[in-house]
Amino acid sequence: MKPTKSLSAGGMMLPARLEVRYDRAFLIDLKGLETSAMQKLYNFVFEDFFKTNQLQDLPEFQPLESSEIWYRFTIESFLISIEVTGQIIKFLRILPKPSV
């Protein structure tokens, strides 16, 4: 899917011709969720994500360690990891938030 608006990662504007990919592990994680959680995350990832103006607007968005390409954010009680390289955003994994 290629939205018509630009997204930003780490203060860097990404081109309007953004390509979004989904890692096999991400799709397996999504399919393995309870039905209600799967539906919420499905709606976000395949619809609502494209309405986001900047990646920094995502809940608890932050880089993984000191990486410039791997990031994570939260949706409900799940951590979602993504890879941002040039014009490509790749959804990598969905993991339950650890309980502290």
N, C-alpha and C positions, 0 to 999 in steps of 0.2 A: 504494500500500500504506500502511496506517495501523497502525503498531505500537501496543500498548497501554501501553508505558512511555514515560517522558519521556527526551529526550536533551538534552545541554547543549552550548552553543557559547560559547566565550569567557567562561565563568563564568555564562552566562545560561541558565536552564532553559527548554527549549522545551515547548510543550503536549504532552499525551499523544496528541492527535489530529494526529500529524505526517504531512505529505504529502511523499512522495519523488517527484521527477521526474527524467527523464533527457533531457538535451539531445541533439538529433540528432547533433551532432559527437561526443558521448561514445559514442553507439551505433555510429557509423561507426568511431571509434577502436577500440572493443571488437571489432567484427567483423573489423577488419584485423589483429588480433594473431595470432601463431602459435597453433596449436590448444591446446597445453598452457597457455600464458600466458592465453589467452582463457578457458579453463575455470576456472582459478584465480580470475581477476578476476570472472568471471561469478558464481561461487559466493559470493565475498565481497560483491559489490554487491547481488545479489538475495536473499541469504540471511543470511550472517554479519553484515552491516552492522546488521541489525535486532536483533542480540544485543548490540550495543555499548551500554554504560551511559552513557558520555559521549563526546562527540567528541574530547575531549582524550586519551582512551585510544587513539586511532588512532595508528599508528606515524608519528613525525615530524610530527604535526599542528601547523600554524602558520598564521597569517594571511598572505595575500599582501600584501607591503609593509605599509602601515598601515591596511589595509581592515578594516572591521567586518562585512563580509558575505562576502568571498571568502577561502577557506582552501584549503590543500593538505595532503595526507598521502601516505605511500608504502605500496605493497604490492609486495613483491619488488623488482624493478628499475624500477618505474613510479611516476610522480607522478600523483596523481588530484586534480583541482581540483573544488571544490564551492562553491555559493553558498547561504548560509543567510539567509533572510529570513522573519521571523515563524515561521509553522508549516510553511514549505516548505524542504526541502533539495533542491537541484538539482545532480546530477552533471553537470559541464561538459565535461571533457576527460580523456583518459588519454595521458600522454606518457612516453617513455622517460627515465629519470634520466640527466642529463648525466654523461659520464665526465670526471673531473677529471684 
